[in-house]
Amino acid sequence: MASKHNVPPSNGDDSRRTMSGRFSSNDFDNSMELTAESAANFGYTVHIPATPDHQPMSEPNSPRDAYGNPVWSKGELPTAEEPAKSKKRRPLTRKVPIKRTIIYSYRGLAMLRLVVLGFFLMWRVRNPNRDAMWLWGMSVVCELWFAFSWVLDQLPKLCPVDRLTDLEVLKDKFETPSPENPLGRPDLPGIDVFVSTADPEKEPPLTTANTILSILAAEYPVEKLSCYLSDDGGALLTFEALAEAASFARYWVPFCRKHTIEPRNPESYFQIKGDFTKGKMKSDFVKDRRRMKREYDEMKVRINGLPDSIRRRSDAFNAHEEIRAKRIQIESGADLSTPLNVTKATWMADGTHWPGTWVIPGKEHTRGDHAGIIQVMLAPPSNDPIMGSKDLDENLIDTTDVDLRLPMLVYVSREKRPGYDHNKKAGAMNALVRTSAVMSNGPFILNLDCDHYIYNSLAMREAMCFMMDRGGDRICYVQFPQRFEGVDPNDRYANRNTVFFDINMRALDGLQGPVYVGTGCCFRRVALYGFEPPRGGKKKLQKKAALLAQMAADDDEFESRGLLPKQYGQSRAFVESIPVAEMAGRPLEGPGIPLGRPAGALTGPREPLDAETVAEAINVISCYYEDKTEWGGRVGWIYGSVTEDVVTGFRMHNRGWKSIYCVTKRDAFRGTVPINLTDRLHQVLRWATGSVEIFFSRNNALFANSRMKLLQRIAYLNVGVYPFTSVFLVVYCFLPALSLFSGQFIVQNLNVTFLVYLLIISISLCLLAILEVKWSGINLEEWWRNEQFWVIGGTSAHLAAVFQGFLKVLAGVDISFTLTSKATADEDVDEFAELYEVKWTSLMIPPITIMLVNLVAIAVAVSRTIYATFPEWSKLLGGVFFSLWVLLHLYPFAKGLMGKRGRTPTIVFVWSGMLAIVISLLWVTISPPSDSNNVPQGGFHL
């Protein structure tokens, strides 16, 4: 036992603290938890800092007693201030590995299946079907490709991880009083939130307004938050809807803060079913909610009435202009028969022409030809809180002790002119990057689609836990999973995409990080500027930072290093913002952080907006600003693909950055998704076409450099390769029917070897699915729905994407897509009415053909076998089994064609009848009846 002088003195009992944090007494055999009563029995108190799970309690070589517990000398006793300091040293995030039994079984089973596949393919190649070499050859080629595709998909899934954040530690580090921050002002970095919209007809302004309101009410320091709405259509309807949302936010945001409302999208909140008073403690909650609901309904009515209001206002102003022009014509003595040349303009409420797109398009006022617009809807807030009062006339509700400040809100519509390539959404996002850099320059950027709102008000803090933690300076973005509302309960077309978001993305998080999926992503600003992640020791990093700061103060350095104008354009204000954003995005100085920022550096007020700043912001969104720069090539969102999101993430990973997948207990964001079959197929077509473009471009993972990890490269290679599987899938779906028509099979006969291989491969696939379900948290039904839609999409949209990709590469035919409609159903209409609506598209032809061919083949083969002199039941069973396998995967597609109550469009019956006739004629041609030679000359024969 350790000597008494090595431990603090006690009042007669020799007590010690174990590694688990419990106190035990050497005078008793049992140990006890430290409670208020038991602590009073001790004559001393030792404050021991909390220890993270992955760090030892003390240094390995520190002195310990006979029980292995650390001991302190008299001068080493912890002080009362140690717990607070230690808490701030705790990590903000923690990686949680998957259970070893599950992950080791998963990896072992995957390797086993890979080995069995190898032996099976060798057996298939060495045992051809001599009676039907054509059938055997097609099946072997398809199976080889399927095995290759499975390996590409499976290898990146071997290292899944989960991550946890500690929001309490984040608050202690950045929002509590300290010597560096005596007042406890928020020391968190700023976040600029980007919301993009393009067409108010397909993306309803009310949906966009609700998304904006959820952002303004988020739980993040108000002075650190800015919101930018990019209206790429330049519509007055969107502009005025945003103004209505900004006005309503003065009531909604304080209400959310006062009563801790979740979610903070008004539409979603007021549609919550169940007891809305659960967990609410304040007596005036019901009254406040009733008032807020009435105010929100009035705002909805105003926004819904905006199209008619704008039309009537414009008609009135245009009529006034016609009268004025007529008066001038009369007074000037001109010929009254001359028609008046009065422009049918769209007018704003202040009596001026709207500079964007007019309702009746006019010169320099169309979707592709209008001026740039920036309007600050809500000014930057002050640095000090502004508390409310009990004045209900002014605040609508009692806002005593509630901060009334609102984040900055800006409307942006970039300039568009004929003859310029505006690069769709990627160009709009890059315009927002430059605008926000000049106006607010938040070191982090959160981008959302207009229909994806913040469902968890703490989501931004979750992202900051990763960015501000040790090693966070090497993270380029934090991707959140996409969660959807309004999906039918059975998720017929796998709209939730849970296999991708909960299996593939979690697995990529164990490598170099998940891919960027276009929304719900928090970026590090300097990573978008083309910079590489920090590497090297502390001195090397400090040298780089000093050089960056020098360039911000020296025009010659700008020119000599190509930052201005070659790389970033002509805006000096923009380039000066780069080192500021880089410094503000660093983690706090501390152990293990080579280059951090000092605590309290971001507690000061932001610079106020002035006319010069807004003028510069207008300049950087001009249509000519990107000419002869690296925007869209190396800087910002990357151009040249309809899936600019994947390419942008690929470029960052290729430079050595890491990304993080953040799955929160409460969904961070929620959005809408098309549940109609046709819309879903077109959505998948757009994604697949983008993947084909990536495969035929320099963004192919085969050209990635050594900074990208091998398994990450395989994952990106699979992104570009997966649409080509459709060619082999379509062929393989026809093979069962061809087998039944010809009376042959893909093997010579159904022997034991083939059946054993088939059984092992099938069982291993099912076991892999069960283990994936175990570590991902999804259910088997979701996994099966994904398998079904993989066949549906592979035989329709993916196949079309491959042909479109070849057309673009070989013939230079550009491909354009329309926006997916995000309109919501009326309250008095069935919520899932869109699911049963059948809209014909040519993408449906291949799946319909596959179903009809297999059905006809089953009927022909069964009839032939029953009436045959020597029936071959083994070949029949093999062909029928695989045909039913195909039909089972296409069942949701067939169900979608039937509509609701059998309302199938006539064109479906027409195509089905034509295909059935063609199939029958082809069969008669290929395999005529045995007595065809006796057909009379006057009869019909082939």
Phi, psi and omega in degrees: 000146180293150178292157187292334184284355179270352182235157179299146180293153181227172180268066172087347178239140184265093184255153180216164177252129181276173181295336180276359179092005179267155176258132177233154183248135177285349180274348182231153180284330183267158176249164184222155174283148180280110177243176180299322181289315182290329180294331181292340180281346180270140180273001179213163177230128177248120179269117181248125181301144176297143185246128175299156185297330186262009181240147178289158181296321181213179180296148183300326185262012180289152182295142181226156178275188184295339180270359181088010181268143181293146177235154181241145170281173186299323181280352183257005181299132180299148179266173182292339181276350185298319182302318181295317180294320181293323180298324179288339178274352179294147180292151179277337183225163180213134177271128181249108180289155176291149179308135185299320182299323181284311186289324178292320176297320180297312180295317180297319180293322178296318178295320178299315180295323178298317179295316180297320177300318179299312179296321181296316181293323175298317178296320180295320181291322184278351182233073181287162175267101185297335182280339181214071182297327180295320179291318178296317182298313179297318182294320180293317178299315179296318181293325176297317179293319179298320179295317177297316180296320179295320179297317178299323181281326188277321186302316179290354182263013185272352185231054181289150177220160169242155180228147178235148177243160179236095183291334178293319178294322177301316179294319180295324183284324192243351185223020177242150180301143179206168178304325178280339182223074187301326183273355180068032177290151179301127179252016178286152177287159180285152177232128173258122182260126179255129174238130184243139175213159184221333186217110182293346178281322179266339178238088189306135179302329179295321177297316178297318180298319179294322176297316179298317181296323178293330178286314182297332182265007183295151179277082177210148181310126188301317183289348181261358188246133176224143182236131180237128175255120177264114177256095185283352176267348179060041186266135176296330179300314178294320181300312183285330174295322177294322177297321177296319179296320179296323179291317180291332181299335180295338176259319187292315184296312176299325177298317179295319181291321183293317187251010178052060184283139171217133351284168185256021167267115186304316182300313180291322182295314183285351177262002179297131179265146181111195183278104181283352179270359183298126178083359180269130188251336187280139187292336183265014184297311183299318179295316179297319181296319180298316179295320181292323179296318178296318180294322179292318178300322177294322177295319179300317180297319180295318180292317178296333180270000182298318180303315180291322180297316180295320180296314181294320178296316181293320178299319181295314180294320180294322176297320178297321179293323177295317178298318180295318179294323179295319178298319179294323180295320180291315182294331181276352179075021180285166179295119183289343179281348179290126181295144179283138178257078181249124181287134177276084186273164170258129189250143174276170183293337180274007176084022177240159179293139174286124184286351181268217183281132178272156176299315171259103188306136177230178180299129181062024177217048177240175182300327181256011183206089177203165183284162175282144184227132170226125178226121177277106181282320177232123184290159177302135183284164176286168182279342181254144180299148175241105184278150181275194183214185179271004182290102184287335179293326182271321188252354180073321177228167177288113184248028176300133181065023176243130179288125184266357183294150178236146177296161177292137180231127186230133173265131181227130171226110186292156179290140176228135179221151178299146178093354179250141174272112186270355170058033169048224186295322181299319178294322178295320179294320179293326175297321177293324178301314182290318180299312182293327178297323180283324188268320183229327174056046173294132181293350178231148184232126175251121180250137181225145168286161185293342180257008177251110183253166180280114180268334178242111186294348179263010186300320181295324178294324177300316179295320181293333176302320179284317183292328184264000181276171176300128184085359181292340181289352177259008179263124181273326178202156174246115182262130175261151176291151176270128176239145189235149175248161177078014178273140180300150186304325180275352181049060189305319185251027177053044182293331182288341177053039186293330179297318179290311187282333183252348177246297184298315184290321177295323179293318178297332179297336177277355178256247179260352176128164182288160174285158177275128187249016168099339179205161181067041185228133179253114184263150163277124189302315185292338176292328176287341181276003177092006179284155174270158179294156180295132178226160177092184181280184184296317182295320180294320179292320178296324178295318178297317180296320179295322178294320178296318178294325180293321180295331180289342183250001187227116180297323182296322178295322176304308186294314185295328182263005175075009180289330182221117004257357191301317188269313188247354181102186190274358186276111176291324180299322179295312183294325178295336181283343186296306180296331178294315179293324180296316180292317183292338181271000180283151170292167178291150177301142179173178179299135178081004179245100185299321183224093179248177177254152180291146177297142179085003183288340185249022182270351182283166179287152177281159179289138181290152177284139175229174184298324181294321179294316180295322178297320178292324177296322175296322182297320186282353175254012177291154187289339182264357188297324185278357181301132177058036174237181180261012176295129181086349177255303177240336185252136175077200175292140187273138180267167172102006180212148177285345174250065181296338181293312181297318181295319180298316177295321178299317180297321179293314178297327180291337176273358176105001179288159173247156174233164185232143175254118186249105177257112183266156180299315172260131183312133181288315183223154174223149181214191179247160181212145179291129179257358176282142184301313182295314179298322179295318179296320178292325176296314179294325177300318180297316179296315183293322178297320176298322179294321177295320176300319179297319182298322183266017181240178178287355176274007175296137182297343177296336181261009180293154180270183186288349180286343178269131182295154185300309182294328176294322178294321178297321179297316178291327176296321178296327177300321180275342186264330191303328179297332182290342176298336182299325180299313181287327179294317179298315178299316183292330178288336176274340185300318177301320180293317178297324177296317180291321179295318186274346183078010179250175179222169184290344174239164183300315176203160182281079180273176185295321182301312180298317182293323178294314177302314182297320180294315181296316180296319180291316181294319179297323177296317179295319179293321175299319178297318180296318179292323176297320176298322181297310186271351181258333179093358176277177178247167184296328179297318178296320178297318181291321176299321178295320178296318180296314182287338173298321177288318180298311180292324181293328180270001182228280187293316182296321179296316178296324180296322179297315179294319178295322178297317178295322177299319181291320183285316186275321184251353179073022180283117181284147184246130178236150182231151176268158179294143172287127181295134179245019180293141180260155181286153177292157184296330183270006179252152178307132183301327183250029180299327181296331182298325186267359180280127182255115178243119186292140173213150181295343178296342182280346186297310181301313179297321178298317180299316181298317180296314182295318181299316181292322178295314178297320181296320179297316180297315181296314184292318179297315179298316182295321182290320181297320185264006180283150178292318177236083183295138177255087186291329182296316179293324178297313182297320179297313180294317180296320180301312182289328176294317177294327176299317178296312182296325179295322178290330182269005182301314178301326178294315178297321179295322178294328178292333183284343180066200178261128181061034174072023180279068180277134179299148182301325184297332178294317178293323180297310180298319180298314179297316179298316181294322179297319179295315181298318180297316180297316180295320178297320180294317178297324180291315183289317182229082182291161178298155184295333181260026183294338180290342182265008180292132179300149182298330183278350182277170178279126176210161180250000000 
